[in-house]
Amino acid sequence: MRWIRFCDPEGRAHFARVDGDRAQPIEGSPFGEWQDAGDTVALDAMRWLPPVQPSKVIALWKNFHALATKQQQTVPTEPLYALRAPSSLAAHKQAVLKPASYDGAVFYEGELALVVGKTMRAVAPAAVRAHLLGCTIANDVTAMELIARDPSFAQWSRSKSFDTFGVIGPWIDTEFDWTGASVRTRVNGRERQNYPLADMIFEPGELLSRLSHDMTLEPGDVVLCGTSVGALPMRPGTEIEVEIDGLGVLANRYG
């Protein structure tokens, strides 16, 4: 099953399930009971929304062996993460806006994202799958030069929380198997990232388990699994596509 959210011509948001090249709206939500409701809508004719409205978005840092090796850093013994504002989320085909209050480099980061389906509190790794709604694609846009601007305080959350910087979508796939997949990020059609998800330091089951021991994860919460080598700054007008094998393509324009 693939779940999306879209906005109708009257400005109302709807959950829908993907059926081929169309979306079937539902009553209810993917997190509980639901039933089909109303006419289908063509995917290429609708206004996309982020597929969920989370209470929090958790962004992993240094969660791939290749990136740790390239940066000559030790492999972390526990997940390293920042919280990004839920208001930063943007949808498939929505423009990523250059912040008016920041004039430094803005990086793309193609990633796998996990969407929580049931409340998680101190959940064992073996029980994580039963609490996961599914997977989606993310571009974890980051104002990279802002992080270390003040030497007394690393501004990780601010660097990721500008409006439209948290791009996720186009849908949540409830059956996706990440184990053999790779992430590919294309910048104006040129491939800049291509890395296997199997290189993760903390794979999804262990990652969500550990996070659920730190904080309660609620239905709809999003965890960005981190990126690997190849993340670079974008120029205004840049077209970014993040593709994950078997999951789809997330496309946006910066600026």
ABEGO torsion letter per residue (X at the ends): XBBBBBBBAAGBBBBBBBBEABBBBBBEBAABBBBBBEBBBBAAABBBBBABBBABBBBBBGABAAAAAAAGBBBBABBBBBBBBAAABBBBGBBBBBBAABABBBBBBBBBBBBBABBBBGBBAAAAAAABAEBBBBBBBBBAAAAAABAABBBAAAAAABBGABBBOABBBAABBAAABBBBBBBGGBBABBBBAAABABBAAAAAAAAAAABBBBBGBBBBAEBBBGBBBBBBGBBBBBBBBGAEBBBBBBX
